[in-house]
Amino acid sequence: MQRVEYHTTILNNGQLPLPGKIRSHLKLRADQKIRVIIEVPNPDEHRKRYSFEKVRGLLDGIKGNMSSEILADRKDRI
C-alpha cells in the first residue's frame, strides 16, 4: 500500500482536491478506488503550541532584547 499525506481545504462544492503531482506519482486512474482519511486539526492545540509562556522561554536567553518585557506586558493585559 502506498501512502501520501498532504494538506488541503474543502472546495465550495464540497470536494477535496487531489494535486495532479500526487495523482501522477501514484499513477491513479480516474475510476480507481482509494481510501481517504480525514483529520481535522484541533484549534485549541494550535493555540497551546504558540503560547506566550513558550515564547518567553525560547527568547529568555537572548541578550539585549525587549521580548520578555513585551511578553510580560501582553500577559498582564490578557
C-alpha angles and dihedrals in degrees: 000000000000120000131199128176125199138152123243143155129239112257121232090257091055097254126133111223120229111206113240090230091061093043092053093042091055092039092231120181123217093249097040119122117233135178117243124196116190119207119182115199116235109240091213091060090055091054093049092052093058101039121152090240091059092048090048090053093049094049097039095095096052112104124220100019133116096220096113092049091048092048092046090051091048092049091052091054094051 
